[in-house]
C-alpha cells in the first residue's frame, strides 16, 4: 500500500506521490445522491414523452448502482489509510492523504467515475421527471420517507459529521432510490 499521511508543510522531494483530499470523493457521492433524488421533484408542466413502462428507468437504475459501487470502492481505499480519513470531520482539507502508484490511480478512477455517473444520473432523472411523470411519481411515493434529500445533504456540509457519516448518508439515499427503481423494473411490474 503506497499511502502516507500528508505532512502539514511538505518539503519538495521528501514524499513521493500526490496529496489528495478524500472530501472530493465523499462530496461527489453526495452530489450523486442529490442528482438521483431529483426524480422526486418533477418540474411543472411535465408531459409524457417516454413510454410509461418501467424500462425507461433502467439507465437510471444502472447509473445509481454504479454510484453505489464507486462509493464502496472509495470506502475500501480510505479504510486502509493510517490517517482514517472517514473518521475525520467532513470538511475540505481535514484529512489530506498522500497516495502514489496504484492507490493514486484508484483514487483518480473513483473520482472520475463518480463525476461521470453523477452527470448521467442528473440527465436521466431530469428526463424521467419531465417526460415520464407516472414513473417518477411511483418512485417518489416509494422513497417519501427520505424527506427532502437536497436539504439533508446540505445539512451534512454545515454539520458536525465525519466523512463516514456523510458517505453512509449518501449510500442510504442511493440505496433507497435503487431499491424503489429496481423493483419497478422487474418483469412482473413492467
VENTAHU-V598081 format. One record per backbone hydrogen bond with DSSP energy under -1.0 kcal/mol. NH is the residue of the N-H (numbers start at 1). CO is the residue of the C=O. E is the energy in kcal/mol with one decimal. If there is no record, write none. Layout:
((NH & CO & E) (NH & CO & E))
This chain:
((4 & 98 & -2.3) (6 & 96 & -1.0) (14 & 11 & -2.2) (18 & 99 & -3.0) (20 & 97 & -3.3) (24 & 21 & -1.9) (26 & 22 & -2.4) (27 & 23 & -2.9) (28 & 24 & -1.6) (29 & 25 & -2.1) (30 & 26 & -2.0) (31 & 27 & -2.2) (32 & 28 & -2.0) (33 & 29 & -1.9) (34 & 30 & -2.0) (35 & 31 & -2.3) (36 & 32 & -2.3) (37 & 33 & -2.3) (39 & 36 & -1.7) (40 & 37 & -2.4) (41 & 38 & -1.9) (47 & 130 & -1.7) (49 & 131 & -1.9) (50 & 131 & -1.4) (56 & 53 & -1.5) (57 & 54 & -1.7) (61 & 57 & -2.4) (62 & 58 & -2.5) (63 & 59 & -2.3) (64 & 60 & -2.4) (65 & 61 & -2.3) (66 & 62 & -2.3) (67 & 63 & -2.1) (68 & 64 & -2.0) (69 & 65 & -2.3) (70 & 66 & -2.5) (71 & 67 & -2.1) (72 & 68 & -2.3) (73 & 69 & -2.2) (74 & 70 & -2.2) (75 & 71 & -2.4) (76 & 72 & -2.2) (77 & 73 & -2.2) (78 & 74 & -2.7) (79 & 75 & -2.4) (81 & 78 & -1.4) (84 & 81 & -1.3) (87 & 84 & -1.6) (90 & 161 & -3.0) (91 & 89 & -1.9) (94 & 91 & -1.9) (97 & 20 & -2.5) (98 & 4 & -2.9) (99 & 18 & -2.7) (100 & 2 & -1.5) (103 & 100 & -1.2) (105 & 101 & -2.0) (106 & 102 & -2.5) (107 & 103 & -2.4) (108 & 104 & -2.5) (109 & 105 & -2.5) (110 & 106 & -2.8) (111 & 107 & -2.7) (112 & 108 & -2.6) (113 & 109 & -2.4) (114 & 110 & -2.6) (115 & 111 & -2.2) (116 & 112 & -2.3) (117 & 113 & -2.6) (118 & 114 & -2.6) (119 & 115 & -2.0) (120 & 116 & -2.2) (121 & 117 & -2.8) (122 & 118 & -2.4) (123 & 119 & -2.3) (124 & 120 & -2.8) (125 & 121 & -2.6) (126 & 122 & -2.2) (127 & 123 & -2.4) (128 & 124 & -2.7) (129 & 125 & -2.5) (130 & 126 & -1.7) (131 & 127 & -2.9) (132 & 128 & -2.2) (136 & 132 & -2.0) (137 & 133 & -2.5) (138 & 134 & -1.9) (139 & 135 & -2.3) (140 & 136 & -2.8) (141 & 137 & -2.2) (142 & 138 & -2.0) (143 & 139 & -1.7) (146 & 143 & -2.2) (147 & 144 & -1.6) (149 & 147 & -1.1) (152 & 148 & -2.1) (153 & 149 & -2.6) (154 & 150 & -2.4) (155 & 151 & -2.0) (157 & 153 & -1.1) (158 & 154 & -1.1) (163 & 88 & -2.0) (164 & 86 & -3.3) (166 & 162 & -2.1) (167 & 163 & -2.6) (168 & 164 & -2.4) (169 & 165 & -1.9) (170 & 166 & -2.0) (171 & 167 & -2.4) (172 & 168 & -2.1) (173 & 169 & -2.1) (174 & 170 & -3.0) (175 & 171 & -2.6) (176 & 172 & -2.1) (177 & 173 & -2.2) (178 & 174 & -2.8) (179 & 175 & -2.7) (180 & 176 & -2.2) (181 & 177 & -2.7) (182 & 178 & -3.3) (183 & 179 & -2.0) (184 & 180 & -1.3) (185 & 181 & -1.3) (189 & 186 & -2.3))
